[in-house]
Amino acid sequence: MTGNRVAIEIDHVCKRFGAGEQAVLALDHIALDIRENEFFTLLGPSGCGKTTLLRMIAGFEDVSAGDIRLYGASLTGKLPFQRPVNTVFQSYALFPHLTVEENIAFGLEMRGFKPADINPIVAEKLELVKLSGFARRRPHQLSGGQQQRVALARALAPSPRVLLLDESLSALDLKLRKEMQVELKRLQRETGITFVFVTHDQEEALTMSDRIAVMSAGKLQQVGSPEDIYDRPANRFVADFIGETSFLQGRVADGQLHFGVAGSLSCQVLDQPHDGAAALAVRPERLQLASSGDGLGGVVAEVVYRGVDTVYLVQLADGQPCRVRHTNDSGASRLARVGDAVRVAALPGAFHRLQEAGHDA
């Protein structure tokens, strides 16, 4: 469980690279709080500023404006080794000539720990990452996932108040990455340390995070729980970046959501159903396909079989495209084929009304 105490305060931080007309604004007045004992993820596409922000917390980049505070104390002027934080890098950066236990002990030795104190800490961290039998091996004798665990154990050994993880799962294959997602969340829960995780992988963020900050072009787009981010995106960028989304234009009038010649749906599925034009986002799993009955009229333009489910791209009668996803139940056949006339119905709460304002990247 996360606490209410704030661990990291990002106070209207800006970061500029270069000077004068050539200056590039990488971070534009970022303001957010990261709570104690929280798994917090900075999520966004390449170049959005998420890694720059992480490096500023670690002390590898200076702040151009604003301040970063750790438990109320400003980090301004503090070198990386003076900050009670540790970083796990994408490359792991293990020492190839040292054994697993020597790699984990290295940071403790640099901090002046006595050998008698180091040994029990190393043993504890090896057990924590489930590598107790690997103490005498060298990095080249380990798999990618095992190397990543060693890097985590080394970073956790000094008991930092905050652990920073920079795309630390991206070098792993898909199956191992999914396994390590569960392991990372377990480690965060068991250690009680605040984790700040950087990724561009939406599924990774949704799987592990207590809260997510979605970034684009150096700006915060939305901060919230995975459920908030997925079900109630603040703007089109967030809705488009997180998962699959169809964007439709409709009009609210007389308690109905109208799509011209495609038909109408009940307004009860809308947020803030005031009359007028409405920019809408809808997830494909919140729509249903039928050959007749209520719903919006359209024609199946494409069918994509994905094993677990099938996605139907439907061209609505008013010309707008939307996706409908159906789970492939055991023995179930396709609901429709390309060229079939269909009706598209919506589950309660399917449509989310997007804000008029917001950065569309």
N, C-alpha and C positions, 0 to 999 in steps of 0.2 A: 504493500500500500504506500502511496506517496503521501508526504506530509504537506502542510500548508506553508512551512517555512521556506523562504526563497533562498536558494543556493547561489544562483548566478543572476545578476541584474545587468541586462544589456540596455544601457541608458542613452537612447538616441545616437547610436554609434554610426559614424561615417568612415569610409575608407577610400582614399584617393591614391591612385598610382600615377606618378608623373607630376608635372607642374605646368602651370599656364594653360595655353590653349590645347596642349597635348594631354592634359590630365584626364584620367578615366575614373569615374565615380563607380567603384565596385560595390559599395554598400551605401545605401541612402537612408539615413536616420532610422536605423533598426532599433526598435524598443520592444523588449520582451523580458519576462521573468521565467527562469527555469527553477522548478521546485526541488527541494531536498528529496532524495530517495526516488527520483523520477527517471524513467527511461524516456528521454526527450530526443526527438529526431528532427534534424534540419533536412528538408526534402526539396528537391528542385532539379531542373535540367542543368547540364554542364554550363558553366559561366554565370550561374545565378548569384554566386557570392557565398554559398554555404560553407565551402572549405576555407575561404578567406576569414569568415567569422569564427570558425573553429580554431584557426591558427592564431587569431587575435586573442582568444580565450587562453590558448596555450602559451602565448608570449612570443610566437615566431613572427608575428606582424604587429606593427605599431598601430594605434588608433589615431585617425586623422582628426576626429572630433567626437565628442561624447565621452562616455566612460563605461568601463566594465568593472563590476564589483563582485567579489566572492564573499558571501556571508557578510555583506555590508562594508567590507574593506576594499578600497580601490586597488586594482592591479596595475595601474599606471606606473611605469618606471621599474616594475619588477621583471627580472629576467626569467626565462622559462624554469630554470632549476630552483628559483625562489618561490614558485607557485605550487600549492599543494594539489596539483593536477598531474595526470600522466596521459600519454597519448599512445594509441595503437594505430600504426600506420598501415596503409594498404599493402606495403611490401614486407611487413613484419619486422625487417631489419634485425634478424637474429645473427649472432656471431657464429660463423661456421666452424671455427676452431674450438669452440667451447661446447661442453655437454649441455643437456637440457637443464640440469640443476645449476650449472655454472652460469648459464644465461639468466636464469631467474634470480640468482644471487647477485648478479653484477650491480644492479641498481642499489641494492642494499649496501654493498661494499663501498660504493661511491659516496653513500650517505654516512659512512662511518659506523655502520652496525658491526658489532662484535661477532666473530664466527659462532660462538655459542648461542647467539640470538638468531643468526641467519638460518641455521639448519632447520629448526622447527618451523620457521616461516615458509621456507622452500617446500618442506614436506606437506605443510597444510595447503599451499597453493597447488601443488601437484595433485593432491587428492581432490581439491575443488574442481579442477579442470579434467579430472579423470585420466591422469597420466602418471599415476604412482609407480608403475612398472617401467617407465621410460627415462628415469633420472640420468642414466649413464650414456644414453644415446646422443648422437650429434644431429644437427638439423637435417643433413642430407639423408639420414636414415629414417626420417619421418615423412608422413604424407602431408599434403597441403593443409588439411584440417587439423592435424596434430601440431604442425608448426604454428598455426593460428592460435591454438590453445596455449602453446608455450609463450607466445607474445602476450596473450591476455594474462597469464600467470605472472609474467615479469612485470607487467604494468600494474597489477593488483598487489604485488608483494609489499610495497611501501605503504599500503593502505591510503591511497590518495582520497581526497574529499570528492574529487570529480574525475571521472574517466572519460576521455575524449576518443572517439573511434572514427577514423577518416576512411570511409569506403572499405572497411576492414574485411568484408566478405566477398568483395567483387572478384578476387582472384580464384575463387573456388568454383567448382562445377555446380550445376543447378541442384542436384540431389544433396550434395554436401552442404551447399549454401542454406538450403531449407532446414537441414538438421542443425546447423550452427545458429540459425535464427532462434530456435527453441533453446539452445544451450546458452546463448547470450542473455536471453530474458531470464533464464534460471539463475545465471551468475549475478545479474543485477539484483534480482530478488533476494538471493541468499547473502550477498555482501552488504546490501543496503546502501551502496554507493550510487551517487547520481551519475547516470550515463548520458552523454551527449553524443549522438550518432549521426553521421553524415551519410546520405545515400541519394541516388537518383532513382532507386527502385521503389515504385509505389507499393507493391505487394510486401516488400521487406518492411517498409515503414508501417503499414497497416498491421502487420503480424506482431511486431515487437513493441510498439510505442505506447506509452501512457498518453502522450500528447505529441502532436506534429506541428511544425512550422513550415508552411509551404512558401517557397521563395521563387521569385522571378525577376531577372534584370536588376538585382541588388535591392529589391524591395520585398517586404513581407506581404503576402497575399491573404493568408489566413493562419490562425493558430487555434488548435482545438484537438479534441479526442479523435481517434480514428473514425468513430461513428459520426462525429460532427463533420469532419472533412469529407467523408464519403457521401453521407446522406443530405447534408446541408452546405454544399459548397458556396463560398462567398461570392464568387464571380465565375465568369466563363473559363478563365484560365485554370482555376482549381478544378472545376467540373471536368474539363477536358484532359487535364494532366493525370488525375486520379481515376484509374479504371476506364471502362468504356462508357460513353455517354452519347446520346442523341440530343441535338439541339433543335427545337421547334419553335416557330412563331405562331402564336394563337391570339385570340381575343376573348376577353371575359365580358359577358353580357347576360343579364337575366338569369344569373345562377348557373350558366353554362360556359364551358370552354369550347370555343368554336374554331374549327380548322377549315373554314370555307366548304368546298364541295366534298371534302373528306368526311365531314360529319362533326358531331359534338360529343363532349364528355361532361360529366358532372364536375362542378367547380370544387367539390369538397376535397379533391386531391391537391388543391393549390395552397401555397403559402400566401397569406395576405391577398385574398381573392377580390380585390377591388376591380371595378370595371375598367376596361381599356385594353390596349395592346399588352401582350405578355411574352417575354423571352423565357423559354422553358428549357430545363434540363431533365432528362429521364434516363434511368439505367435500363439496359435491355432486359434484365431479369425481372423488372417490375411491369413488363408488358406481356400480354398473352395473345396467342394467335388462335383464330377460329375461322371456320369457313362461312359462318352465317351468324346472325344475331346482332347485338349491340356492339358499338365500337366504331372505329374509323375505317373507312374503306381504302383499299390499296391493292397493289399487285406485288408478288414476290419477285424481286429482281436478282437475288443471289442467295444461295444456301451454302453455309460453311460448316462442315462436320468437324467437331473438335474432340471426339471421344466421349468425354463426360457430358458435353452438351452440344447443341446445334444452334447456330446463329442464322437468323433469317433477316436479310436486308429487304425491307419493304418500302416501295415507293408509294407514298400516300397519294390519294386522288388529287390533292392540291399541289402535288409536285415535290413535297418535302420527303427526304429519306429518313427512316428510323430503323433501328436494330431491335429485334426481338430474340431473346435467348430462352431456349427450353432445355431442361435437363433430359438427358436420354435415359429414361427408365428402362429397366430390363425388358427386352423384347419389343420395345416401342419402335414404331416405324416413323418416318418423317411425316410431319404434320402437313407439309405442303411442298410443292416443287416450283421451280422457276416458271413464271408465267401464270401461276394460280392466282385467282382473285380471292382475297382474304379480308377479314375484319381484325382490327387491332384493338384490344380492350386493355384497360389499365387497372392495376391493383390500387387499393386505397393508399394514398400518400406517394404515388409513383412520381408525380411531377413536382419539380422544385422550381420556384420562380426566382430567376436570377436578378441580382441587383442591377440597377441601371448603370451605376458607376462601377469602376474596377478596371484593373489593368488587363487587357487582353493581349497576351504575348504570343 
